Amino acid sequence: MSSYLQKEENLIAALRSADYVCFNAGREKGGDRDFTMEILQQMLASLPAYVNAVIAQQQSLPILKETAQDTQEYQFRFEQLDRKRHEAHLAAISAISWLNRVSAAHGLEPFAEVKCDLSDPSGHESMTVRREIAGICIEYCDELYHLRIGQ
């Protein structure tokens, strides 16, 4: 199995050779390199964004407990944090699905090995899906971090 960075590089090379068209539709016209690379960047950025949202929520809870004026304020602010985490979770699911679909469209191995069925939105909040998506996002961040620090 290739590293995430290698999969990213393979995907960029495949997109370049396909004139930056992500899927078969539209290949005759060619794609827009900058737009395609921007979408790819946004999809990849969704992975650490989910990790950051989970960390921000956990990091904020002790402060929230200390600073909330009452139970109602605590509940309101907690729900805001949880909504941000939930939105980041859904964005990560969408990103992984998109990355896998584009990889498949270009004959590449999946960007992320996913055991759960991400095509069923009703299961996106199950603990199994949450843990699997979180694991992929953490692995991605861990790989990039260790590449950066030279380990």
C-alpha positions as CSV (number, residue, x, y, z in Angstrom):
1,M,0.0,0.0,0.0
2,S,1.3,3.4,-1.0
3,S,1.7,6.3,1.4
4,Y,-0.9,9.1,1.3
5,L,1.6,11.4,-0.2
6,Q,2.5,8.9,-2.9
7,K,-1.2,8.5,-3.6
8,E,-1.6,12.3,-3.8
9,E,1.3,12.5,-6.2
10,N,-0.1,9.6,-8.3
11,L,-3.5,11.3,-8.4
12,I,-1.9,14.6,-9.6
13,A,0.1,12.9,-12.3
14,A,-3.1,11.0,-13.5
15,L,-5.1,14.3,-13.5
16,R,-2.3,16.0,-15.4
17,S,-2.2,13.2,-18.1
18,A,-6.1,13.5,-18.3
19,D,-5.8,17.2,-18.9
20,Y,-7.1,17.9,-15.4
21,V,-10.5,16.2,-15.9
22,C,-11.6,14.4,-12.8
23,F,-14.2,12.0,-14.3
24,N,-14.9,10.7,-17.8
25,A,-17.5,13.3,-18.5
26,G,-16.0,16.3,-20.1
27,R,-12.7,14.7,-21.2
28,E,-13.2,15.9,-24.8
29,K,-13.1,19.6,-23.6
30,G,-10.3,19.2,-21.1
31,G,-10.3,20.5,-17.6
32,D,-9.2,23.6,-15.8
33,R,-5.9,22.9,-14.0
34,D,-6.2,25.6,-11.4
35,F,-9.8,24.7,-10.5
36,T,-9.0,21.0,-10.3
37,M,-6.0,21.5,-8.1
38,E,-8.0,23.9,-5.9
39,I,-10.7,21.2,-5.4
40,L,-8.0,18.6,-4.7
41,Q,-6.4,20.9,-2.1
42,Q,-9.8,21.5,-0.5
43,M,-10.5,17.8,-0.3
44,L,-7.1,17.0,1.2
45,A,-7.5,20.0,3.7
46,S,-10.7,18.4,5.0
47,L,-8.7,15.6,6.6
48,P,-6.7,17.6,9.1
49,A,-9.7,20.0,9.5
50,Y,-11.7,17.1,11.0
51,V,-8.8,16.2,13.4
52,N,-8.6,19.9,14.4
53,A,-12.3,20.2,15.0
54,V,-12.3,17.2,17.3
55,I,-9.3,18.6,19.2
56,A,-10.8,22.0,19.4
57,Q,-14.0,20.6,20.8
58,Q,-12.2,18.6,23.5
59,Q,-9.8,21.4,24.3
60,S,-12.7,23.9,24.7
61,L,-14.8,21.8,27.1
62,P,-13.0,22.6,30.3
63,I,-12.9,26.3,29.5
64,L,-16.6,26.1,28.5
65,K,-17.5,24.5,31.8
66,E,-15.6,27.2,33.6
67,T,-17.0,30.2,31.7
68,A,-20.6,29.3,30.9
69,Q,-23.0,31.4,33.0
70,D,-25.5,28.6,33.3
71,T,-26.6,25.3,31.9
72,Q,-28.5,26.9,29.0
73,E,-25.4,28.8,27.8
74,Y,-23.2,25.7,28.3
75,Q,-25.6,23.6,26.2
76,F,-25.8,26.3,23.5
77,R,-22.0,26.7,23.2
78,F,-21.5,22.9,23.4
79,E,-23.9,22.4,20.5
80,Q,-22.0,25.0,18.5
81,L,-18.8,23.1,19.0
82,D,-20.4,19.8,18.2
83,R,-22.0,21.2,15.0
84,K,-18.5,22.3,13.8
85,R,-17.2,18.9,14.6
86,H,-20.1,17.3,12.8
87,E,-19.7,19.5,9.7
88,A,-16.0,18.7,9.6
89,H,-16.8,15.0,9.9
90,L,-19.2,15.1,7.0
91,A,-16.6,17.1,4.9
92,A,-14.0,14.5,5.7
93,I,-16.4,11.7,4.5
94,S,-17.1,13.6,1.3
95,A,-13.4,14.2,0.7
96,I,-12.4,10.6,1.2
97,S,-15.3,9.5,-1.0
98,W,-14.3,12.0,-3.7
99,L,-10.6,11.1,-3.5
100,N,-11.5,7.4,-3.8
101,R,-13.8,8.0,-6.8
102,V,-11.3,10.2,-8.7
103,S,-8.6,7.6,-8.0
104,A,-10.8,4.8,-9.3
105,A,-11.8,6.9,-12.4
106,H,-8.1,7.1,-13.2
107,G,-7.2,3.5,-12.5
108,L,-5.4,4.2,-9.3
109,E,-5.6,2.4,-5.9
110,P,-8.1,4.0,-3.5
111,F,-6.8,7.0,-1.7
112,A,-8.0,5.5,1.6
113,E,-9.0,2.0,2.4
114,V,-12.5,2.3,3.7
115,K,-14.4,-0.7,5.1
116,C,-17.6,1.2,5.9
117,D,-20.2,2.1,3.3
118,L,-19.8,5.8,2.9
119,S,-22.5,6.0,0.2
120,D,-25.2,5.6,2.8
121,P,-25.7,9.0,4.6
122,S,-27.8,7.4,7.3
123,G,-24.7,5.6,8.6
124,H,-22.4,8.6,8.7
125,E,-22.8,9.2,12.4
126,S,-22.4,5.6,13.5
127,M,-19.5,5.1,15.8
128,T,-17.9,2.7,13.4
129,V,-17.9,5.2,10.5
130,R,-16.7,8.0,12.9
131,R,-13.8,5.9,14.1
132,E,-12.8,4.8,10.7
133,I,-12.9,8.3,9.2
134,A,-11.0,9.7,12.2
135,G,-8.4,6.9,11.9
136,I,-7.8,7.8,8.2
137,C,-7.6,11.5,9.0
138,I,-5.2,10.9,11.9
139,E,-3.0,8.6,9.7
140,Y,-2.9,11.3,7.0
141,C,-1.9,14.0,9.5
142,D,0.6,11.7,11.1
143,E,2.3,10.8,7.8
144,L,2.5,14.5,6.7
145,Y,3.8,15.5,10.2
146,H,6.5,12.9,10.2
147,L,7.6,13.7,6.7
148,R,7.9,17.4,7.7
149,I,10.1,16.7,10.7
150,G,12.1,14.1,8.8
151,Q,11.2,10.9,10.6
